[in-house]
């Protein structure tokens, strides 16, 4: 089961002390970070003119897709004939982050009605299984798709009861909070994959 909020807090205090700050992640240096320091305060970046066209995503133009890498263990933890769930390579600050992909190369708008119906069912199964793990406050479900063209939906479990680790900004704490031990994290992956297999498909872990 995931570490408790108290266990995570103890790890933070052990690392930086009760009033200490965790190391700054590189997010403020990203092009898409919307604010920048100006004259001692933070201001929105200057809006630039639109590009001629959307830049190609992975899987478009001459940028290859990683379909094969997605489909196999150790990344894949569960799959059925049409869908696959993958994990990150290593534990990160959030207790559990999983991705749901179509096995065939397609994007959300390409799903036919049968695939769309199955997508809805799997989304609910995966959300419910992750949300029922102890110490999970919420599971955020996100589909952005600005980086890769192959359908991938994020399932991001956050810890319960941290008063300011909430909403879309909870995602940024993934790079700051201390990760759980690898054996705890792998046991949670197996827990989710085994319960998904009770509905359909096979656990790969
Ligand atoms: Zn693909």
Boltz pocket constraint, residues with backbone or C-beta under 6 A from the ligand:
constraints:
  - pocket:
      binder: B
      contacts: [[A, 59], [A, 65], [A, 66], [A, 67], [A, 104], [A, 105], [A, 106], [A, 150]]
      max_distance: 6.0
